[in-house]
Amino acid sequence: MRHILKIDSNDIIEVNSLFMTASQRTSALDRFHVNLDSDKIKPENQHTARFIVATSSAIATGLTLAEGISVCFLEPDYNAHTMEQGWCRHCRQGNKNKLVHSWLCLNEGNKTEKRILDTNGLKEKIKQVAARKLAPGEPAAEVLSNTSVE
C-alpha cells in the first residue's frame, strides 16, 4: 500500500507489541512528535512521521494521539474493547484537530472477519444478560437465540 499511495517510508512508524519492547515502541512513537528540547535540530527542521501502523494491542492501550487525525483498523480484533480503545485514542479532550476520523476495514465475504464480529456481538449480549441490562420484557433466552456464530 505504501508504494501505491507513494508514501515515503520515513513518514511511517511501524509498532508491534509482539516483537518490540516497550522502550522500542516508545522510541518509534517519538518520531511522531517534534522534539522542542533538541539542541541538534531546530523544531521547524525536524521531520516527523505522518502515519503509525501498529497492531491493535500495541496502539490501543496507554497511548493518546493528541495530534492524530484518523485511526483505521485494517481488520477486526477479537477483543472489541481493544478496537474501541484505539478509536478513542484520538477522540480525547486535548486533540489539536477539530475533526477526526475512525475506520474499520472489512473484506467483503471474509468468513473469519464475520466470525470475529459475530463473536464480539455474542460476547456483548452475554455481558448484557449477566448484568441484567436487557430491555424490559426481553427474555435472556430470546436474546441469545437470535445470535449465530459460524
Secondary structure, DSSP 4 states (H G I P E B T S, - for coil): -TTTTT--GGGEEEE-TTTS-HHHHHHHHGGGS--TT-SSS-GGG----SEEEE-HHHHSSS---TT--EEEESS--SSHHHHHHHHHTSSSTT-S-S--EEEE---TT-HHHHHHHHHHHHHHHHHHHHTT-PPTT--HHHHHHT----
